[in-house]
Amino acid sequence: MFGEDVREHLGSRVPSDHARQSRADHLAPRVLDAARRPDVLDLGCGSGDSIDFFRQTTPGVRWVGVDIEDSAEVRTRTRSDAEFHVFDGEHIPFGDHTFDLVFCVQVLEHVARVAPLLADAARVLRPGGHLLGSTSQLEPFHSRSIANPTPYGLNLEMERAGLETVEVRPGIDSLTLIVRRALGGPTALERFWTSESPVNRLVDLYGRLKRLNPQAVNAAKLVLCGQFTFLARKPV
C-alpha cells in the first residue's frame, strides 16, 4: 500500500483516530481549549478573515495579524476591527513567549526561507503553545508560491526550529487542485475544501475494500494531497 514510507518516517504523527480530509480551523478549538483568554497570532494573515472564526469559536480571544506589506491579500484588506502588523517575512515583531497559538494557513509555500520564520514562530510561542496551519505539497504555482514542502520535510524543519510535530493530516487532493488551476478556478470545485475531494474519496473506498486502519488511509492521502494540515508544539 502506498503511504507505508510516510508512516515509517512520521510514525504516530500520522493520526489514527480518523482519516477525514482536514483543515487547520478544525483543530484550533481543541488546542485553545485550555487557555482562558488565548492570544493568537495569524502569521500571514492576508485580509484578516480568520478573526471572525476565532471570535466565534473562542470567547475572549486576543487576535493579532501580521503579514508582509506587499502581499496581494493584504492589498485587498478593508477591515479595521483588529490589530494588524507588517513584518519582513522572517522577524515577527513581538517579544518572546507572547502567544498561545500561531495560526499559519497556506503561507509556508510562499516563504523564501522557511527555517528562520519557523524559528521565530517558536520564539514567540509560550511553552506548551502550538503552531497550527496548512501548506501546499503538490499544488500548481499560485500567488508567487516558491516551494511545496512534504509532510516529512516540514517535520524536519519543525525539529530544527525547536518544535515537536504533533500531527499532519491530509487536505484537498492534488489532482483536484491541478484540474482547478487548468480550468481557471471554477467555483464548482470550491466545495472540496470543506468536503472530501474526489481522489480522497477513492482512497477511502480503497481503504474500506482492503480493511485498512485510519492511519494507513491518512498516510495514503498524504502521499497524494495537494495541501496538508500540520500541528506542532513548543516543549514546556
C-alpha positions, 0 to 999 in steps of 0.5 A: 500500500502506498503511504507505508514510507510516510508512516515509517518516517512520521510514525504516530504523527500520522493520526489514527483516530480518523482519516477525514480530509482536514483543515487547520480551523478544525483543530484550533478549538481543541488546542485553545481549549485550555487557555482562558483568554488565548492570544493568537497570532495569524502569521500571514494573515492576508485580509484578516478573515480568520478573526471572525472564526476565532471570535466565534469559536473562542470567547475572549480571544486576543487576535493579532495579524501580521503579514508582509506589506506587499502581499496581494491579500493584504492589498485587498484588506478593508477591515479595521476591527483588529490589530494588524502588523507588517513584518519582513517575512522572517522577524515577527515583531513581538517579544518572546513567549507572547502567544498561545497559538500561531495560526499559519494557513497556506503561507509556508509555500510562499516563504523564501526561507522557511527555517528562520520564520519557523524559528521565530514562530517558536520564539514567540510561542509560550511553552506548551503553545502550538503552531497550527496551519496548512501548506501546499505539497503538490499544488500548481504555482499560485500567488508567487508560491516558491516551494511545496514542502512534504509532510516529512520535510516540514517535520524536519524543519519543525525539529530544527526550529525547536518544535515537536510535530504533533500531527499532519493530516491530509487536505484537498487532493492534488489532482483536484487542485491541478484540474482547478488551476487548468480550468481557471478556478471554477467555483464548482470545485470550491466545495472540496475544501470543506468536503472530501475531494474526489481522489480522497474519496477513492482512497477511502473506498480503497481503504474500506475494500482492503480493511485498512486502519485510519492511519494507513488511509491518512498516510495514503492521502498524504502521499497524494494531497495537494495541501496538508494540515500540520500541528506542532508544539513548543516543549514546556 
